[in-house]
Structures are given as C-alpha cells and as structure tokens.
Amino acid sequence: MPDTRVTKAKLKNFFFYSKWLFVAVIAIVFVVTDLLYTTTKYRSPDEREVSFQIVTSYVETETGLKDVAAKALEAGKVFDPTLEEVTFSCIGYNPDDSTDTYGYQKYYVMVGSGEGDIYMVPKSLMKSLASQGYLVPLEGYIDEGILDPGDVDLADCTFHENPEDEGYDPKATHVYAVPCDNLNAMMEENIGMNNHGFYFVIMAFSANPDTSAYVMGSVIGELTAPEPEWYTEAMAARTESTEEGTNVFDEALGNAGY
C-alpha cells in the first residue's frame, strides 16, 4: 500500500526540487499580466492626443517635460475640449552620426507609419521633410493667432510649395517650421537638451493639426527662457582654445552634460 501521508520531510523535499518550477510560473504570470495590461489599457484616440516626437540622441522626458505636457494639456482643452493627452517622446536618433543605424531605422519607421503629430528635428531633417511634402504649412495658424511662434526669424523655414501639392503654385511659399532657439528651458537639468538648431514641425499625417498648432504655441510659451549664463559665455568663447587645444565651446557643453 503506497504511503500517501503528507509529512514535513516530504514537503521539504518537494519544495527543494520544485523551486525553479515555482520561479518559472511566477515569471510567466508576471509577463502575461503585464502584457494584458499593456494591450488592454485605455489609449487616447489619435485625434484626441497631441504627441511630440523629439529627434535627438537623448532627452529627459519623464521629469521636466511631463510638467510641460500637463500644462499644455490644460491649455489645449480650452481650444479643443475633446483633447485627452499631450505626450513627449524621444526617438533617439542623431542624423549627424552615420553609425546610428538603429536610430535611423526607428525614425523612418515612425515617419513611415504616421506616428506622432509634432516633431522636433534638426535643420537637415526639417528641410528634408519639407521637400518631401511631409509638413503642414503654419502661416495660416500664425495669421489667425492659433500659433504664436514667439520672437523668431521664420525666413530659414519658409520654402516654395512642393510640386506634388494639390493646386501647386510655383510662386507660393509657406512657413513649414518654427525655430526652437528660444526654448532655452530645455537646457535645464530636468530636461537636458541643447535646443539650438532644432525646429518644431507639424506632420501632414497628424490626426488633429489645428489642435497640434495651438498646443505647440503653448509649449513654445512654456519653454521660452533666457540662455543659461554658461551657454552665453561658451558661445562668446567659441573660437578660443584652451592650452590643451580643446575648443572652449565644446568643453563648456561637455561640462554642462551635453
């Protein structure tokens, strides 16, 4: 007759030889639970969200920009009561780095799949997107007071119409971007990005370009700030060199964490 009694020794032996089975079961339950949450949690429809995609190697989106997003959401609801969410994400791509193949692939997948509303891009990408017809003209929003670009020169982001545009007029020009050079609050530690040389653009595939233009203006207002003293000094000394032959400007950027 088999011994079916449950004893302390049997339990100890069972748990000793089965511990990895329990670990595996717990891990599987955790993964399945996380997957179910991720796939079933509520996500705002595209037309009720304004998504900023920042095309740079790194920017802190979980601290300072979260506060900016929250304020922009409240401002945006005044213009569009159906607005539910404003978000900032970093694509993690440096177009000046030819070895950044992963960032290159991610950027083009994002653009190709129509993800996001407002992109913050360096000049090279801004001009490329404009020439390919990816950008929404902004002068109408500026004229109507929906978008306040701030005190910036729009000349270098004004281009002739794309020949593939409907009703193409070879003499017509449009403002396709807003320079970010005044958004110096981005250089603060809680965001950590050098904003100079970047531009805000609204992508033609945006589900809500009107609301995006208004929210962009709000974000520009929030982030506009005087240049940090260290940056101003570094710019003034840009052509100087230290005794070691290091450019003072580059050294100052390095000391500031850029």
N, C-alpha and C positions, 0 to 999 in steps of 0.2 A: 504494500500500500504506500503511495507516494506521500512524502512529508510536505504538506501544504501550509504548515504553520508559518506565520509572519513573525520573524524574530529580529532582534536588534542587529545581530550579526548578518542576517540575510539582507536587511535594508542597507546596512553599511556597505556590503559588497555590491549591491545593485547600484547605488549612487556613485560608488567609486568607478565602476566600469561604464556607467552611462552618462557621466558628467558632460562629455563632449556632445552627446546627443541633445542634452538639455540646452547647452550653449547654442547649438545649431538651430534648434526650434525657436529659441528666444530671438536670435538674429533674423530668422525668416519672418517671424511675427512683426518685428520692428520694421523691416523693409516693406512688407505688404501694407502695414498700417500707414507708413509714410507715403507710399505710392497711392493708396486710396485717397488720402487727404489731399495730395498734390493734384490728382486728376479730378477730384470732385469738388474742391473748394471753389467758391464763387469768384469769377473773374469778370471785371467790368467789360462790357462790350466795347469794341474799338471806338465807336462813335461817342462813348461816354468817358473816354480816357484820353489824356494827353501824355504821351510818352516821349521823354528826352533821351536820345542816344548820343553819348559823348564819345567821339572817336579819338582816343588818346591811349597811351600805354597804361596809365593808371590815374584814377581819381577816386577820392573817398566819397562814396555815395550813401553810406549808412549813417553819417553824422550831420554835417552842416547842410548838405543838400536835402536831407529829409525835412528839415525845418523850412527850407525854401519851398519845397514841394507842398507842404501843408499850407503855407501862406498863399501860394499860387492857386491852390485848390479853392480856398475860400474866396479869393478874388475872382477866379474863373466862374464860380457859381453865380455871381452877380450878372455876368454876361450870358451864361448858359446854365440854367437851373438843373439841367439833366446831367451835368458833369459830375462824375463819381470819383475820379482818381487822377492824380498827377504823379508821375514817376520819373526818376533819373536812373540811367544805367550806363555802364562803361563797356564799350565794345572791346577795348584792349587791343587797339591796332595803331601802329606807328607807320604811316605811309613813307616816311623817310628812311626806314630801316628795311633794306631789301631782303634781309634774312627772316623777317617776321611773316613767315608763311601761314602760321595758324591765324594770326590777326587778320591777314589779308583774306583768308577763306571765310572767316566769321563775318567780316564786314560785307563782303559781296553776297553771302547767303542772306544776311539781314536785309540788304537793299533789294536783292532779287526776290525775296519772299514778301516784301512790303511791310516789314516790321517797323513800328515807331512812327512818330509824327514830326518831331523836330530833331534835327541832327546838329551837333556842334562839331564842326570839321575844320581842319587847316585849309589854307587858301588853295592848295593844289587840288584837294578833293572838292572844294566848293566850285571851282571853275570847271572841273570835270563833270560834276553833277548838273551844272547849269547848261553845259554844252550838249548834254545828252537828254535834256528835257525832263529831268527828274524833279525840278524845283517849281514851287508855286511863286508867281510874281507877288511882291509885297507892297508895291506903291499904292494900290487901292486901299489896303488896310491902313497904311500910313496917312493917306489923304483923308480917310473917314475918321481918324482918331482911334481906331481899334488897336493899332500897334504904334507905340511910341518907341522909336529906336534909340532915343537918347541923343546926346551931343556927339555924333559920329559922322564921318565922311562916308557917303554911300557910293562915291564915284567908282571905287575899285570893285564893287559888286553889282554894277549896272552893266548889262550886256544887251546886245541885239537879240531879237526873238530867234528862237530855234526854228529852222526851216521846216521842221516837221510839225510845228504847232498849227492848230486849226486857225484859219484866217491869217496865215503868215503875212506879216508886213516887214519887208527888209529894212525899212527905216525906223521901225518901232523899237524902243528899248524898255527894259524892265529892271526893277531892283529885285534881285534874287536872294539877297542875304543881308544880314546885319552884323557888322564887326563887333567882336566881343572885347575889344581892347580896354573898355572902361569897366569891365566886370572884375575889378581887382579884389573883390571879396573872395574870389575863388583861390587867391593865393594864401588865404589864411590856413592855419594848420588843420582845421576841421574839414577842409575840402582838399587842399594840397595840389592845386594845378595852376600852372602858368597859363593864363587865359590869352595872352598876347599872340596875335597871329591866327586866332580862331574866329569862326563865323557861325551864327545861327542861321539855319535854313529850314523851311517847311517843305517836306517831301510831297510830291504830287500824289502819292498813294495814301496820304493821310485821310482818315475817315471823317475828320472834323477840322478842316483847315481854318475856318473862321474862329472857332474856339481856341485852336492852337495859336493863332496870331495874337489873340487877346492875352492868353496865358504867357506867351513869350514876352510880351511887353511887361507883364507883372514881374517875371523873373529877372528881366533886364533891370527894372527898377530896384529890386531887392539886392541884386549883386553888384550894382554900380557903387564904386568906392574909390577914394584916392589911392594912388600907387603906394605900396609899402615903402618906407624910407630906404630899406636895404636895396630894393629894386631900383629906385631912382638913382641911388649912389652908384650902383653897378652899371646902369646904363651910361652914366656920365663918365665912367672909367672904362668903358667897353674896349677901347683901343689900346689901353695901357697894358703893360705886362709886369708881372712880379719878377723878383730876382731869379726865380726858378724857371722863368719863361712861360708861366701859366697866365692865360688871359684872365684879367681881374673879373670880368663879367661872368665867365664860366665858373670861376672859383666862388663868386658870390651866390650863383644859382646852386652850386653844389652844397655850400654851407646852409642854404635855406631848404635843402632837401629835394631839389629838382634835378 
